[in-house]
Amino acid sequence: MKFASAAAVAAVLLSVVSAQKPIVTMTSPLANTKYKACSDAILSWINPSDRIISEIVLAYGPSEALQPVMTIAQNVPAADGHYTWKIPCDIKNGDKYAFKLGTSPNLAFAGPFTIEGGVGGSLPAGSSPGSTTGNTSSGSSSGSPVDSAGAPGAAPASSPNNSQGSQTSSSTSTSSASSLVSGSSLMFKCVKFNYGKEADVHA
């Protein structure tokens, strides 16, 4: 019985990992690339597994705990093989940026890379910039805040008469967020950055 249970668990884990097929194979940027604020960052890829890349997100942090900074594009044709993003001049400087392409379970990552020369200051170690939604056509930041669920804007404040409903909603949201974090942890353990030679990119 124990052997059968172990085999069943192994089969489930294998199916989860198999389902996490990269949406593309990233070829640029290379790991440790250095970008200048106000310049163009060119993302390139091969071997698309889907017709559309649902979103391209700029993220920040260590590979096992990336936090979204801004969505720079949505619904990009995978067959194009590349996307050019204009780095905002007011972006914060940092050396743990990364690009995340697609949505779970079909994801692709590129990084880590550095952005310097921004007028928004520098990021302390282990911190993450505030999240914003980028312009899907030009790739420039629109400055619209993104809440913890990834949707633009923030939830409206609850009235005193709805305090009980708010508490229930909060508990449900907390439970959902915990489930998402657990799923993300498993996902990140299955994904590794493609480290390559250092490159400098200037405007």
N, C-alpha and C positions, 0 to 999 in steps of 0.2 A: 504493500500500500504506500509506504514511504517513497519507494522508487517511482511509482506511478505518479504521485503528487509532485515529486521533483521534476519529472519529465514534463508534466503539464505546465508547471511554472516556467520551465526553460522554453517551452514552445510559445508561451504568451510573450515572454521577453523578446524572443527572436522575431515574432511578428511585429512587435512595437518598433524595434530597431529597423526592420526591413521596410516598414511604412514610412520611415523618415528618409525619403529619397531626396537628395539635393535638387532643388528646382533648376539650378545651373551649376556649372563648374567655373569658379571665378579665376580670371587670369590677371586682373588688375583691379585695385592697387595691390602691390606686393606688401608683405609685412614690413613694417618700419619705414614705409614711405613717409616723406615729409612734405606737407602742403603748406602754402601760404594763404592766409585769409584774402578774400577778394579774387582769388584765382579759380580756375576750373579744375574740378576733379573728374577724371574720366574713369568710369567703371566699365569693365569689359568682361565678357564671359563666353563660354562655349557649352555645347552639349545640353541645351535646354530640355527639360522633361515635361514642360507644359507650354502652352501657347502664350499665356499672359503671366507676367510677374505682378502679383496683386499689389505689392507695395515695396518701396525701398526706404529703409529707415536708417538714419544716422543714430548710432548708439555710443555709449561710453561706459568704460569700466573693464574689469578683468573678464576674461572669456566665460567664466562660470557664473558671472553676475552682471551681465550687460544690462544697462538701463537705457530706454529710448530717449533720445534728445529731440528729434523732429522727424516727421515723415517728409521725405524730399520728393517722392514721386509715387504715383499709383497707376495701376493698369498699364504697365510698360510692355510692349510686344517683345517677347523673349527672343524672337527671331532677329531682332535688330542687332543683338550681340554687344550692345554698348549703351551707356547713358552718360550724359555730361551734366554735372551739377555745379552751379556757381556757388562757391563757398561764401557765405555772408561775411562782410567786413567786420561786423560786430560780434562774431562768434568768439567764444572763450577758447583760450589756448589750452592744449592738453596733448598727452602722448598715449592715450588709451582709447582713441576713437576706433570705431569699426562700422562697416555697413552690413545690414541684415536685409536680405532679399527674400520675398515670399512670406507665407504664413505657415504656421505649424500644421502638419508635420513636415511639409516640403519647404525646406529653408536652405539658404546658402549664406556664407559669411565671408567678409574680406577684412583683413586687419591683423593686428592692431596697427594704426598709423597715427602720425602726429599732425596737428594743425597749429601753426604759429603765426604771429604777426597780427592777430586779431585785436581789436580795440575793446573787447568785452572783458579783458582781464584774463587771469590764469586760473585753472582749476586746481585746488589742493588735491593731494593724493587721496584716492578713494572716494572723491565726490563726483557728482553728476550734474550737468547743467539742467535748467528747467526745460520741460518738454514743450515743443511747439509743433504746429503742423505746417509743412512746407507747401509751396505752390506746386501743384502737380504738373503744370505745363512748363515752367521755367526752372523749377528746382530750387528757387530761392525761398528763404524763410518768410512766412507771413506773420509770424509772431503770435498766432492764435494758440492759447494754452491747450494742452491735452490733459484730461484728467486721468486717474489711475486706471480706468477701463479702456483708455486709448481713444476716447471720443472727444472732439473739440468741445471746449467750454466746460463749465462746472455745473454740478447739480444744484437746483434751486434750494434755498433754505427751507426747512420744515417749520410749520406753524406750531405753537404750543398745543393746539387741539389734536395734532397728529403725532404727538410724541411717542405713543405706543407703536404706531405704524412705522415710525422712523426707526425705533429701536429694532423692530423685527427686520426691517429692510437692511439695517446696518449689520445685523447678525448674519443674514443671508449673504450680503456682499462679502463679509469677512470670510465666510466659509468658501464662497466661490473663489475669492482671491487666493486662499490657501491652496485650493485644488490647482489653480493655475500655476502657482509657484512650484508646487510639487511636480507638475507636468513639465514646467520649464527646466527644472533641475535635471530631470531625466534626459530632456532634449539636449541640454548643453553638454552633458557628459558624453553624448554620442557625437558631438560636433567638435572638430578641432580646426584652428586657424591654419591656413596654408602659409607657413613662414617661408620667406624668400629673401632675396638680396635687398639691401637697403637702396632706396631710390629717392631722389629729391625732385619735387615738382614745383615749379615757380610760375607765377603769372606771366 
